[in-house]
Amino acid sequence: MKKLYRSKKDRIIAGVCGGIGEYLDVDPTLIRLLWVLLALEGIGIPGYIIAWIIIPEEP
């Protein structure tokens, strides 16, 4: 069973997008672009901070 973790190796700020990309088997760049689009709508930055707090770091 796969678990969602923040990435230690594929990180730019906190590893949230890298971890989601690894979990979904998607390129993390696509996840980052989605976060930028959500940030323009006003949802992305608070959502990223919440994900940063909730998602544990990779062991």
NORLINJO-V913238 format. One record per helix or strand of 2 or more residues. SS is the DSSP state (h for helix, s for strand). FROM is the first residue (numbers start at 0). TO is the last residue. Records with the same first field share a line. If there is no record, write none. Layout:
SS=FROM-TO, FROM-TO
//
This chain:
h=15-23, 27-40, 43-53
//
